[in-house]
Amino acid sequence: AEYMGIQTPDCYERLGTMGTCHSRETDARNQDFYTAFSTLHKTLKSSYAFTDHKGINWNEKFEVFDPKFKALTPSDQMRFSLLLQEYIVGIPDDMVSLVPVGGEAQKLWDQQQTEQFSGYLGFTATYTENAGVVVVHSTPRAEGQGVQLGDVIEQWNGVPIEEALQGNTSYILLQDSGVAKAAALKRCKALSLVKGPIGSSVTFTVRNPAGKYTNVSLKYETDPKDNFGAFFDRMQASTVAPNINALKGEIVSRTTIGGNAYIRIARINENTVEPFRKAIKEHKSATGLVLDLRGALGGEELSHASSMQILSTFFTTSVPYGQLEVMAFGGNSKVGAVYDMNTDAESDVQNIWMNPLVVLVDLETRDSAELLAHKLKESKRATIIGIEATGGAVGLSGLAGLPLPGGFVVSWPVGRFVDSKGGIQITTDAHGSGGVVPDILLSLKPQELAAYYNGNDVVLEEAERLIAKSKKSA
């Protein structure tokens, strides 16, 4: 098999991205629970691309989980599912994921979430390093108890909120992947606090923008108009999770109030490139372009190939994308092949955007979208703006992954992108460093953050001001 000139061994079944292969013998669907776990652990240990970079001790991890999986009986499907989530979520990498692809697996997940998260407190909170845990959506029920937009949660069930977040393990049931950055992990935990078993209650303290403290007691209640699906719809509407429905791969293209071109990419894949190029041509006469990559995802087949094609839109010459190091399958964490990845030089000047370019990012910007932003920043071709750095999750995903009993599949990055000096690009390391840091990093107060998550797009406004300033100075 061949992809972008990359040869894949004929002895493997090509199942992943850009030549990623997994041998047919790694199908663990028919193995018992313990054997399947052992197969998974051994495979991850040998082919995961960031073991040293993230400081993962696979032997220690095995010692923790080995007795738990060994104790399972053939009837412990639910326990197997829970242990898999605990094992996967404990790997600090957003690209390591556990996905239910079979009916039984999805049924188990639905059952777990119904038992643990069918109740809702009536508000939604998010976390940023600058503002803490901030209320960004509130229903009349919560407002009646004193919970308002922009409130900062200071205490939860009698302990400081930071301590409550640290001790929160229920979030694991809402996760299908690991989390690399501490800020992202706290955001996941903050979101999970507002969901719980129906009938149980919590007490917490909020501080409003004026500095007034209010003690609140609320129950987790159900509401036909506010079910689990609506919870995520609301998160998306308030941009807490802006691209939950991004699998559609849609591109939004319009003209801003300031007269600039605006293109928002939800997910970078093979279906992104042509609509993007069409949008570029339609806005050719615009003064500037705002490329919105907030919440943009990768992790699909052809994601990085598509990212390279988008990158080529902004240059007249070829641009180095990075060296791709692909792990040797079964090679004990050794690199099996290295490929130089460069964009093709665009021959048609009509396809090149030469005017000012501003790129918007956030913590949810991932994988190929991150590397695209990084290359535009590194080359000084664009100014990056955001309220936070990107997620630091870049790699070459083995999409087909490892099938497990019950209809679960685990996938993980089997390749990494390094720079000319051999340094791993963007991916968050063992010390929490990684991601693309904006050139202009906006620090929002809690009330401003709540307004931002409800439509007051100060990041876009800053981009407009920057383009207008560059126009005046030209």
N, C-alpha and C positions, 0 to 999 in steps of 0.2 A: 504494500500500500504506500501511497505517497500523498503528502499534503504540503503545499507551498515549497516543493522541492525537498521536503524532509522524508527520508525513507523510513518505513516502519518494518520491523522484522516479519517475515512471512510466517514464522512459527507462532506468532501471536495473533489473537483476534483483535483487530483495531476497534476500540470501543470509546476512545476519548477524544481529546482535542489536539490538533496539530501533531498527530503522530503518537499520542499517548496510547499505550497498549497494556492490556492485562491478559495474562494467560488464561486459557479456558479452565485450568485447574483451580482458579481462585473463586469459582462459584461455590458459595457456602450454603446455598438455600436448603440443601438436603442433609446438612450436618446437624447434630444435636446442638443445643444452646452453648454448651461449654466449648465444644470443638470449633463452632462458628466464631466464638469470641477469640479463641486462640489463633485462628486463621486471620481474623481481622487485625489483631494486635501484631502478629508477625509480619503481615503485609504492610501495615502502616510503618512499623519500625524500619523496614527495609527500603521503602520507596517514598516516604514523606520527604518533601523537599527542604524543610526548614528546621530540622531537628536541632542542629547546633545553633542556628540563628536565634531560635526561641528558647534554647536551653532546656529542651524536653528530655527528661530522664525516663525512657521507656521501661526500663527494668523496675524502677520504683512504682511506676503507674501499674505495671503488671502485678506487682506484689499487693497493691491495694485492691484490684478488681478480680484477681484470680480466684480467691476463696468465695467471692460473691457469686460469680458465674458458675463455679464448680458446685455450689449448693443447689442450683436450680434443678427442678424435676421436669419431665416432659410436659406437665400441665401448667408450668409457670410462664405462660406466654406474656402475661401482663408484667410480671416482674422482669422478664427478659427485656421487654420494651423500655421499662423505666431505667434499668441498668445501662442499656445502650445509650439512652439520652444523657445520663450522668457521665458516662465515659466520654462521649463525643463532645458535649458542652464543656468538659474540663480541658479540652485541647485549645489553647489560646490562638485560634485561627478561624476567622469567619468563613474560610473556604473549605473547612472540614465540616461536612454536613451529613445528617441522617434524614433520609426521606422515606416516607411510607408510600410505596408504589403499588402495593397489593391491597385488596379489599379488607383483609383481616387486619393489616397494619393500620390502615386509616381508621378502621372501626375502634381499635385499641386507643389510638390517639384521641379520637373524638370522645371516647368514654372517659379517659383521664381528664381531659379539659372540662367536660361537663361536670364531673365530680368536684374538681378543684376550682374552676373559674366561671361557673355559671352565674355567680352573683357579681354585682357592680356597685361601687360606692356612689356613683353619680358625678364623678369628675375624672379628668385625665391629667396626669402630671408627666413632665419630662425632666431630664437632667442635663445641665451643662456645667463645665468646670467653673465658669465665671459666676453663674447665678445660683447653682445648687438645684434642688428639686422644686420645680415651679409648676403651679396649676395653669394649664393652657386650655382647658375646656371644663365647663361646669354646668350642670343641669339645675333646674329650679329646686330640686330636692336638696342638693348639696349647698346651693346658694342660701337656702332657707336656714341652714345651720352655720352660715358665716363663711363658706368657702367661695372665694372670688377669684377671677382671672388675675394673674400676677402675684398671687399669694405664694410665699415660700414656706414649704413644710419644714419645720424645725425639729419636731419630735414625732415619734411613731410608737404607739403603745408604751409610752413611758421612757423610751431611750432616744438619744440623739439620732437624727435621721441617717447620718453616715454609718452609725453602728447598726441601725436597722437594715440598711442596704447591704452592709457587709454580711450580716447573718441571714439574709434572704436566700433561700434555696428553691423556693416555689417557682421562681422564674424559669428553672430548667425545663419545666413541663411546657413552657411556651416557646422554647428554643428548638430549632432544628440544626443549629451549628454552634461552633465555638465562638468566642468573642475575643478579639486581640487587644483592644484598647480598654483601659480602665474606665474611661469616660463612657464608652459604648456599653460596657457591662453594667455600669450604674444606671444608665438610661433604660436598659432592659429590665433591671430590677425595679426601677421606679414605676415603669409601666405596669409591671405585674402586681404591684401593691394594691392597685385599685380594683383588681379582680380577686374573688375568693368564693368560698362555699356559701351558698344562700343561707341566710339566717345568722351567720357569725357577724361579729361587730369589731370595730377598731376605734381607738381614741387617738387623736393626734393634735398637734398644735401648729397653727399657721401664723405667719407674720405678714401683714399686708404692706403695701408700698409706703404707707404712712408710719410704719413701725409699730402698729398695734398688734398685740398677740391675742389669738382666739383659740380656745380649747374646743375641739369638735369631737362628737361621737356619732358614728354612722354605721348602719348595717349594710351588708352585702345583700342587695335585693335584685330580683329579676323584673324585667319589664319587656313585654312583647315587642316594644318599639326600640328596645335598647339591648338586643341580644349580642352574642359574641361577634357575629358578623358585622353588626352595626358598630360595635366598638372599634373594629379595625377600619371600617369605612370612615368613622369620625376621625381616627388618627390620621388617615390619609388626607381627609379634607382640611385638617388643620396643619398639614405638612409635618406632623411629628414623624410619620412614616410615609413620605411623599410618593413612593413608587411601589406600594403593595401590589397594585395591579399592573406592574410594569412588564409582565410577561407578554403583553400585547405588542411590546416593542414600538410603541407609538412615538412619533416626533411631533412636537408642537412648534409651529413656526408662525410668527406674527411680527407686526411693527409696533414698537413701544411708543409710549406717550412722547418720548423725546425724539422720535423719528428714527431710531436705530433698529437694526434687525435683531430679532430674538429667536433663538432656536434652543428648545429644551429636548434633551435626549433622555429617555427613560431607561433604555437598556441597549447596550452596544452588542449587536450581532450582525449576521449577514443581511438582515432585513433593514438595517439602519442606514447603510451607505448611500443607496440611491435616493431615498427621500431626503437625506441630508444634503446631497449634492444639488438636488432639485431646489431645495430651500435656499441654498447659497446663491444659485443663479437668479432666483426670484427677487432676492434682496441685494443684488449686485450694486445698485446705486446708493445704498444706505451709507451713512457716514461711518458707522461702527457696527460691530456685531457683539452681542452678548450670547455666549454659549453657556447654557445652564446645565451643569452636570450634577446638580444637587440630587442626591438619591439615585444617581445613575449606576447601573449594575453591569457586571460582565459575567464571567464564569460560564459562558456558553461556548459551544463549538463555534469557531471562527471569530470569537470576541476580539482577540488581539489582532487578527488579520484585518478585521473591520476597523479597529482603532487605528491601525497603521494607515489605512486608506483615508480615514477622516483627517489624520495628522498631515498627510500629504497635501491636503487642500490649502494649507497655510504656508507652503514653501515651494520655491521654484527648483530646489535641488533635493537630492535624497537626504533623509534624516536618519541617523542611527536610533533605533528603537531599543536596542539592548541585546546582549547575548542571552540566548535561551539555553539554560542547562536543564536537561531532562535526566531524571534519575534512572539508573539501571534497575529494571524490575528484578527483584530478588537479589539485588547487588549490595545489601548491607549498607544502605545510605550512601552509595557511591554514584557519582555522575556518570551516566552512560553515553551521553552525546551532547555536543555543544553546537549551537547554530547562531550565526550572525544574522540579526533581524534588522533590516533597513527598509525604509519606505521607498517606493518607486518615485522617481522624479516626474512631476506632472508636466506633460508636454503642451497642453492646451491652457494658455493663460486665462481663458474664460472660466476655467474651473478653479482658479486660485483666488482666495480672498486676501487682498493686499492692504485693506484698511485696518484701523484700530480694532483690537480684539480683547475682550474681557471674558474671563471664565469664572463661573460661580461654582463653588464646591461646598460640601458639608461633611459631617461625620459619616453619612450614609453613602458617599461616593466611594465606589469600590472597584477593584481589579482593573480591567482595561480602561475604564473611565479615569481612574487614578493615574495610570501610566500616561494616558493622553494629556491630562492636566500637567503632570510632571514634565513631560517633554516640551510642552508649550512654555512653561515657566523657565525651565533650564536654558532654553534657547533665547529667552527674553522676547519671544514672539507675542506673548500675552501677559496681561496682569491678572493674577488670581485673587478673587475676593471671596470672603466667607466669614461666618461667625465662629468657625472652628476648623481644625485640620481634618483631612480625610481619614478614612478608617484604617488604612495601612494593611489592606488585604489584596495583594497582587500575586498571581501565580498562574501556572498552567494546570488546570483542573483535569483530573481523570474522570470525566463526566459519567461514564458508565458505572464506575465504582465497583464495589463488592456487594453482590446480592447476598442477603442473610435470611434466616428462617422467618416466616411470618409475613414476608413481603416488604422488608426493609432493605434499603440500599445505602451504603456509606460511600461518599466520594471525598477526595482530598487532592491537594495540589501535588503533582508529581514533577513539576518543572518550576523554575524560578528565573527571573530576569536579573542579570547583573550588568553593572556598568563597565567601562573600559578598564577600570582598575580591579575588577573582580568583586566589587561590593554589591551586595543584594539591594536592589532598588525598591524603595517605598515600604516593603513589608515590615510590619511592626516587629521589633526584636524583643529579647527577653527583658529589657529594661523599659519597655513601653514606648520606645522611640520609633517613629515611622509615620507614614502618611505624607501628604502634601500640605505644607503650611502656607496659608494664603499670604500674598504680598501685602494685602490690606486685610488685617484681622479686626473685625468689628466686635467690640465688647458691649453686649446688651445687658441692661439692668433687667430684673425680673419682669417688671411691667412691660418693658420694651420687647422682651422675649415672648411674652404672652401675645402681644399685639402682632409680632412677627409670625407666630404660628397660626394666627387667625387672619392673615391676609395683608398685613402692613409690611410689604417686602422692602425693607430698608437695604438689603443687600443689592437688589436690582436698582434701587434708587442711587446707591453709591456708584454702581457701574455706569449709570447714565451720566452722573456728574463727571466721572473720570473721562468718559468719551467726549463730553462737551468741552472739558478743559483741554483735552488734546487737540480738539478742532480749533480752539481759539489760538493755541500756541503754534499751530501749523503754519 
